[in-house]
Amino acid sequence: MTTAEEFDKVTAECRRIYALKMKDYGPSWRIMRPQTVNDQLFIKGKRIREIEMTGVNLVGESVEGELMAIVNYSIIGLIQLHNGFSDHADMSQKRAMELYDQYMQEAKDLMLRKNHDYGEAWRDMLPESLTDIILTKINRNKSITSHDNQTLISEGCDGNYFDMLNYAVFYLIKLMNYETK
């Protein structure tokens, strides 16, 4: 499979989960302020790192599930960044799915461009390094958010959300390829 095909396979499962959660809860996440989205991402990334470091998983939810949550919360972060937050779920499920698809396509397009330029370097990286990069991007967004989303020289929160999403997808591809060997 090509990287684009692997990306599609992994993200189709992320989308399926997002759609099911939409049916359960609707876009209840619309009330999340940027700090809350970043903290949700932090919780997921931190849990992955703890499992990697200790080998202990008392909750029983998989690293794969946490990575899919990072993909989905990254898209939620992009939606919130571009639409602001609300005091109630003010978006239809249909619109939330349309925006999901839009941002996922943008993430894939970005991944393909970067993947070309970097020569698929992620394939030679350790999964733990991908986790650390995701956590770094989360911390960058927390810092940017604390500065009213203003940066002097760095990319903004949107670039970090796209990178988190793509690094989580890379990790998921690695897990998928490991399971199929």
C-alpha positions as CSV (number, residue, x, y, z in Angstrom):
1,M,0.0,0.0,0.0
2,T,1.1,3.6,-0.6
3,T,1.3,6.1,2.2
4,A,-1.8,7.8,0.8
5,E,-3.7,4.5,0.9
6,E,-2.5,3.8,4.4
7,F,-3.5,7.3,5.5
8,D,-7.0,6.7,4.0
9,K,-7.4,3.3,5.7
10,V,-6.4,4.7,9.1
11,T,-8.4,7.9,8.9
12,A,-11.5,6.1,7.7
13,E,-11.6,4.4,11.1
14,C,-11.1,7.7,12.9
15,R,-13.9,9.2,10.8
16,R,-16.2,6.2,11.7
17,I,-15.6,6.8,15.4
18,Y,-16.2,10.6,15.0
19,A,-19.5,9.9,13.2
20,L,-20.6,7.4,15.9
21,K,-19.8,10.0,18.6
22,M,-21.8,12.6,16.6
23,K,-24.8,10.3,16.8
24,D,-24.3,9.7,20.5
25,Y,-23.5,13.3,21.6
26,G,-23.9,15.6,18.7
27,P,-21.3,18.3,18.4
28,S,-21.2,18.8,22.2
29,W,-17.6,19.8,21.9
30,R,-18.6,23.1,20.4
31,I,-18.5,24.5,24.0
32,M,-14.8,23.8,24.3
33,R,-12.5,26.8,24.5
34,P,-9.1,26.4,22.9
35,Q,-7.4,25.6,26.2
36,T,-9.8,22.7,26.8
37,V,-9.2,21.2,23.4
38,N,-5.5,21.5,24.0
39,D,-5.9,19.8,27.4
40,Q,-7.9,17.0,25.9
41,L,-5.1,16.4,23.4
42,F,-2.6,16.6,26.3
43,I,-4.4,14.0,28.3
44,K,-4.4,11.6,25.3
45,G,-0.7,12.2,24.5
46,K,0.4,11.9,28.1
47,R,-1.5,8.6,28.5
48,I,0.3,7.2,25.5
49,R,3.6,8.3,26.8
50,E,2.9,6.8,30.3
51,I,2.0,3.4,28.7
52,E,5.1,3.5,26.5
53,M,7.3,4.3,29.5
54,T,5.8,1.9,32.0
55,G,4.2,-0.8,29.9
56,V,1.2,-0.6,32.3
57,N,-2.3,0.0,31.0
58,L,-4.8,-0.1,33.9
59,V,-7.7,1.6,32.1
60,G,-7.6,-1.0,29.3
61,E,-8.2,1.5,26.4
62,S,-5.7,1.0,23.7
63,V,-2.9,3.3,22.5
64,E,-4.6,3.0,19.1
65,G,-7.8,4.4,20.5
66,E,-5.9,7.3,22.1
67,L,-4.2,8.0,18.8
68,M,-7.5,8.1,17.0
69,A,-8.7,10.5,19.6
70,I,-5.7,12.7,18.9
71,V,-6.7,12.7,15.2
72,N,-10.3,13.6,16.0
73,Y,-9.5,16.2,18.7
74,S,-7.0,17.8,16.3
75,I,-9.8,18.3,13.8
76,I,-12.1,19.6,16.6
77,G,-9.3,22.0,17.4
78,L,-9.2,23.2,13.8
79,I,-12.9,23.6,13.7
80,Q,-12.9,25.6,17.0
81,L,-10.0,27.7,15.9
82,H,-11.7,28.7,12.7
83,N,-15.3,29.0,14.0
84,G,-14.8,30.0,17.6
85,F,-16.4,28.2,20.5
86,S,-20.1,28.5,21.6
87,D,-22.1,28.3,24.7
88,H,-24.1,25.4,23.2
89,A,-23.9,22.8,20.4
90,D,-24.7,25.3,17.7
91,M,-23.6,23.2,14.7
92,S,-25.5,20.4,12.9
93,Q,-24.0,17.0,12.8
94,K,-24.0,17.2,9.1
95,R,-21.9,20.4,9.2
96,A,-19.6,18.9,11.7
97,M,-19.0,16.0,9.4
98,E,-18.5,18.3,6.4
99,L,-15.8,20.2,8.3
100,Y,-14.3,17.0,9.5
101,D,-13.9,15.9,5.9
102,Q,-12.6,19.3,4.8
103,Y,-9.8,19.4,7.4
104,M,-8.9,15.7,7.0
105,Q,-8.4,16.4,3.3
106,E,-6.2,19.4,4.1
107,A,-4.2,17.2,6.5
108,K,-3.7,14.6,3.9
109,D,-2.6,17.1,1.3
110,L,-0.2,18.6,3.7
111,M,1.1,15.2,4.7
112,L,1.7,14.2,1.1
113,R,3.7,17.4,0.4
114,K,5.8,17.1,3.6
115,N,6.2,13.4,3.1
116,H,7.7,14.0,-0.3
117,D,10.1,16.7,1.0
118,Y,11.1,14.7,4.0
119,G,11.5,11.4,2.2
120,E,9.1,9.5,4.5
121,A,11.5,10.0,7.4
122,W,8.7,9.1,9.8
123,R,9.0,5.4,8.7
124,D,12.4,5.3,10.4
125,M,11.3,7.0,13.5
126,L,10.5,5.3,16.8
127,P,6.8,5.4,17.8
128,E,8.0,7.0,21.1
129,S,9.5,9.9,19.1
130,L,6.2,10.4,17.4
131,T,4.5,10.7,20.8
132,D,7.1,13.2,22.0
133,I,6.6,15.3,18.9
134,I,2.8,15.2,19.4
135,L,3.3,16.3,23.0
136,T,5.6,19.1,21.9
137,K,3.0,20.4,19.4
138,I,0.4,20.3,22.2
139,N,2.6,22.3,24.5
140,R,3.3,24.8,21.7
141,N,-0.5,25.3,21.2
142,K,-1.0,25.7,24.9
143,S,1.7,28.4,24.8
144,I,0.3,30.1,21.7
145,T,-3.2,30.1,23.3
146,S,-1.9,31.7,26.4
147,H,-0.6,34.5,24.1
148,D,-4.0,35.2,22.5
149,N,-3.0,33.0,19.5
150,Q,-0.3,35.5,18.5
151,T,3.1,34.3,17.4
152,L,6.2,36.3,16.4
153,I,7.8,33.9,14.0
154,S,6.3,30.5,14.4
155,E,3.4,28.8,12.7
156,G,0.1,29.1,14.5
157,C,-2.1,26.6,16.3
158,D,-3.5,25.4,13.0
159,G,-0.2,24.1,11.8
160,N,0.4,22.3,15.1
161,Y,-3.1,20.7,14.9
162,F,-2.3,19.4,11.4
163,D,1.1,18.1,12.5
164,M,-0.4,16.4,15.6
165,L,-3.0,14.7,13.4
166,N,-0.5,13.5,10.8
167,Y,2.0,12.2,13.4
168,A,-0.8,10.3,15.1
169,V,-1.8,8.9,11.7
170,F,1.9,7.8,11.1
171,Y,1.9,6.1,14.5
172,L,-1.4,4.3,13.6
173,I,0.1,3.2,10.3
174,K,3.1,1.8,12.1
175,L,0.7,-0.1,14.4
176,M,-1.3,-1.3,11.4
177,N,1.8,-2.5,9.6
178,Y,3.2,-4.2,12.8
179,E,-0.1,-6.1,13.2
180,T,-0.1,-7.3,9.6
181,K,3.5,-8.7,9.7
